[in-house]
């Protein structure tokens, strides 16, 4: 039979390494959780940047689609209106 002194020594021999392993595992998982949180934050920032860029590109494509599907009549009229000088009341036509 094991005496009380031998039981305490057995607990120390087995218990201390187990407690040490639990401590190391807990620190490892805490560090890993912080790393994952940092990656998620970085991913969210990149997603926001891509969304803003995507919205800007969509607006530009809408403008291009309008130009292409316009048929040219309205666009030509707008260009000609910009070319011809605007007359005011004091100007004379020569």
C-alpha positions as CSV (number, residue, x, y, z in Angstrom):
1,X,0.0,0.0,0.0
2,X,1.1,3.6,-0.7
3,X,1.7,5.9,2.2
4,X,0.7,9.5,2.3
5,X,4.2,10.8,1.6
6,X,4.4,8.6,-1.5
7,X,1.0,9.8,-2.8
8,X,2.1,13.4,-2.4
9,X,5.3,12.7,-4.3
10,X,3.4,10.9,-7.1
11,X,0.9,13.8,-7.4
12,X,3.9,16.3,-7.6
13,X,5.6,14.1,-10.2
14,X,2.5,13.7,-12.4
15,X,0.6,16.9,-11.5
16,X,3.2,19.5,-12.1
17,X,4.0,18.5,-15.7
18,X,0.2,18.2,-16.4
19,X,-0.4,21.7,-15.0
20,X,2.6,23.0,-17.0
21,X,1.2,21.5,-20.2
22,X,-2.3,23.0,-19.5
23,X,-0.6,26.4,-19.0
24,X,1.3,26.2,-22.2
25,X,-1.7,25.0,-24.2
26,X,-3.9,27.8,-22.8
27,X,-1.2,30.4,-23.8
28,X,-0.9,28.9,-27.3
29,X,-4.7,29.0,-27.9
30,X,-4.9,32.6,-26.6
31,X,-2.2,33.7,-29.0
32,X,-3.8,31.8,-31.9
33,X,-7.2,33.5,-31.1
34,X,-5.5,36.9,-31.2
35,X,-3.9,36.1,-34.5
36,X,-7.2,35.0,-36.0
37,X,-8.9,38.2,-34.8
38,X,-6.2,40.3,-36.4
39,X,-6.6,38.4,-39.7
40,X,-10.4,38.9,-39.6
41,X,-10.0,42.6,-39.0
42,X,-7.5,42.9,-41.9
43,X,-9.9,40.9,-44.1
44,X,-12.8,43.2,-43.2
45,X,-10.7,46.3,-44.1
46,X,-9.8,44.8,-47.4
47,X,-13.4,43.9,-48.1
48,X,-14.5,47.5,-47.4
49,X,-11.8,48.8,-49.8
50,X,-12.9,46.4,-52.5
51,X,-16.5,47.4,-52.0
52,X,-15.7,51.1,-52.4
53,X,-13.6,50.4,-55.5
54,X,-16.3,48.2,-56.9
55,X,-19.0,50.9,-56.4
56,X,-16.8,53.4,-58.2
57,X,-16.2,51.0,-61.1
58,X,-19.9,50.3,-61.4
59,X,-20.7,54.0,-61.6
60,X,-18.1,54.4,-64.4
61,X,-19.5,51.4,-66.3
62,X,-23.0,52.9,-66.0
63,X,-21.7,56.1,-67.7
64,X,-20.0,54.1,-70.4
65,X,-23.2,52.1,-71.0
66,X,-25.2,55.3,-71.3
67,X,-22.7,56.7,-73.9
68,X,-22.7,53.5,-75.9
69,X,-26.5,53.0,-75.9
70,X,-27.3,56.7,-76.5
71,X,-27.2,56.3,-80.3
72,X,-25.0,59.3,-80.7
73,X,-27.7,61.8,-81.5
74,X,-28.0,63.3,-78.0
75,X,-24.2,63.1,-77.5
76,X,-23.5,64.8,-80.8
77,X,-26.0,67.6,-79.9
78,X,-24.3,68.1,-76.5
79,X,-20.8,68.3,-78.2
80,X,-22.1,70.8,-80.8
81,X,-23.7,72.9,-78.1
82,X,-20.3,73.0,-76.4
83,X,-18.6,74.0,-79.7
84,X,-20.8,76.9,-80.7
85,X,-20.1,80.1,-78.9
86,X,-22.9,81.4,-76.7
87,X,-24.3,84.8,-77.6
88,X,-25.3,87.3,-75.0
89,X,-27.6,90.3,-75.5
90,X,-24.7,92.7,-76.1
91,X,-23.0,90.5,-78.7
92,X,-23.5,91.0,-82.5
93,X,-23.5,88.3,-85.0
94,X,-21.0,88.9,-87.8
